[in-house]
Amino acid sequence: PAAAAAAAAAPGSAGPESPLKRIYRSKGFAWLSTFHRVTMVWSHAGRFFDLEEFGMYWASTPRQYWPDGPDDLSKVVADFSPSEPEFGDRRQELVFIGVGIDRAAIERELDSCLLTDSEMEQYRAATAQLPADLVRIDFARSPPVPVDVAPAPALRSKGGA
């Protein structure tokens, strides 16, 4: 799926009838099945395309490193999906800029890059073997609040002692 997404974003690789030909710039964040704990930043301009690690998802980040201020905290909480809590704040968030673009056609191209139901089950099985997310959101409370679900990993000192 990542290779297909990269190919989809590179206008030079789009076929003559591709809806991607009219996209001049795209950017945002992408969730890749091969990067369960890390969000990827997507950046495309003209023929240049870059997809690289950005940072850990909030769900994978110990709560002690989250922002403290209520405004910042509410923005982080808003990134979590109450309809799919198992995924925390993982999601696709992309913006496309162009002239005469066909949104539905672009969405079809991107949807073809998503995991199939079978691949999603494989993803769930594989990630079940990884360390659990450290934080979940309690949507039963108003406003929703973060809740630690696993102890934060101990940090090693540089001195080795």
C-alpha positions in Angstrom: 0.0 0.0 0.0 2.8 2.5 0.7 4.3 2.0 -2.7 0.9 2.5 -4.3 0.3 5.6 -2.3 3.7 7.0 -3.4 3.0 6.2 -7.0 -0.4 7.8 -6.7 1.1 11.0 -5.5 3.8 11.3 -8.1 2.2 13.1 -11.1 4.9 11.8 -13.5 3.9 8.2 -12.8 0.1 8.8 -13.2 -1.3 7.5 -16.5 -2.6 9.9 -19.2 -6.2 9.6 -17.8 -5.2 9.7 -14.1 -7.2 12.0 -11.9 -3.8 12.7 -10.2 -2.4 14.6 -13.1 -4.1 17.9 -12.0 -2.7 17.7 -8.4 0.1 20.2 -8.0 0.7 19.9 -4.2 -0.4 17.4 -1.5 0.6 17.1 2.1 -0.5 15.7 5.4 -0.1 12.7 7.6 -0.4 9.0 6.7 -0.9 5.8 8.7 1.0 2.9 7.2 0.6 -0.6 8.4 4.4 -1.0 8.5 4.7 1.9 10.9 2.3 1.1 13.7 3.7 3.4 16.3 4.9 6.2 14.1 3.0 8.6 11.9 4.4 9.5 8.5 4.5 13.0 7.0 3.5 13.1 3.3 4.8 16.0 1.2 4.4 16.4 -2.5 5.1 19.3 -4.8 5.3 18.9 -8.6 7.4 15.8 -9.3 8.9 15.7 -5.8 7.3 13.3 -3.3 8.5 12.5 0.2 7.1 10.2 2.9 9.1 10.0 6.1 8.7 9.4 9.8 7.3 12.3 11.7 6.8 11.1 15.3 5.0 8.7 17.5 1.2 8.6 17.6 -0.2 10.1 20.8 -1.6 6.7 21.7 2.0 5.3 21.7 3.4 8.3 23.6 3.6 8.1 27.5 1.0 10.5 29.0 3.8 12.3 30.8 5.0 13.7 27.5 1.6 15.0 26.4 0.8 18.7 26.5 -0.5 20.0 29.9 -2.6 23.0 28.8 -6.3 22.4 28.5 -6.5 23.9 24.9 -3.6 21.8 23.7 -4.8 18.7 25.4 -8.3 19.1 23.9 -6.7 19.2 20.4 -4.8 16.0 21.1 -8.0 14.3 22.4 -9.9 15.4 19.3 -7.5 13.3 17.2 -8.8 10.1 18.7 -11.8 8.4 17.1 -14.6 7.4 19.4 -16.0 5.2 16.7 -12.7 3.2 16.3 -11.0 3.4 19.7 -8.7 0.5 19.0 -6.7 2.6 16.6 -6.2 5.6 18.9 -5.2 8.7 16.9 -4.0 6.7 13.8 -5.6 8.0 10.6 -5.0 9.4 7.1 -5.1 13.2 6.9 -4.2 14.5 3.4 -4.8 17.7 1.5 -4.7 18.0 -2.3 -4.2 21.2 -4.2 -4.8 21.5 -7.9 -6.9 22.9 -10.7 -10.0 21.1 -12.0 -9.4 18.1 -9.7 -12.0 15.3 -9.4 -12.3 14.6 -5.7 -14.3 11.3 -6.1 -11.7 9.9 -8.6 -8.8 10.9 -6.3 -10.6 9.2 -3.4 -11.0 6.0 -5.5 -7.3 6.0 -6.3 -6.4 6.4 -2.6 -9.0 3.9 -1.5 -7.3 1.3 -3.7 -4.2 1.8 -1.5 -6.0 0.9 1.7 -5.7 -2.5 3.3 -8.2 -5.1 2.3 -10.3 -6.7 5.1 -8.0 -9.7 5.0 -4.9 -7.5 5.2 -6.5 -5.6 8.1 -7.0 -8.8 10.0 -3.3 -9.6 9.4 -2.4 -6.2 10.6 -4.4 -6.7 13.8 -2.8 -10.0 14.4 0.7 -8.6 13.8 0.2 -5.6 16.0 -1.2 -7.7 18.8 2.4 -9.0 19.2 3.7 -5.4 19.7 3.7 -3.3 22.9 0.2 -2.1 23.6 -0.7 1.6 23.2 0.0 3.5 26.4 -3.0 5.8 26.4 -6.7 5.6 25.5 -9.4 8.2 25.6 -12.3 7.8 28.0 -15.2 9.1 25.7 -17.7 8.3 28.5 -16.5 11.4 30.3 -17.4 14.9 29.3 -15.1 16.3 28.0 -13.3 13.1 27.0 -10.0 12.6 28.8 -6.8 10.6 28.3 -6.4 7.6 30.5 -3.1 5.6 31.0 -3.7 2.0 30.0 -0.1 0.8 30.4 2.9 1.9 32.4 5.3 4.2 30.6 8.5 2.4 29.7 11.5 3.1 32.0 14.0 5.5 30.4 17.6 4.3 30.4 20.3 6.7 31.6 23.2 7.5 29.4 25.6 6.4 32.1 24.4 2.9 31.9 24.1 2.4 35.6 
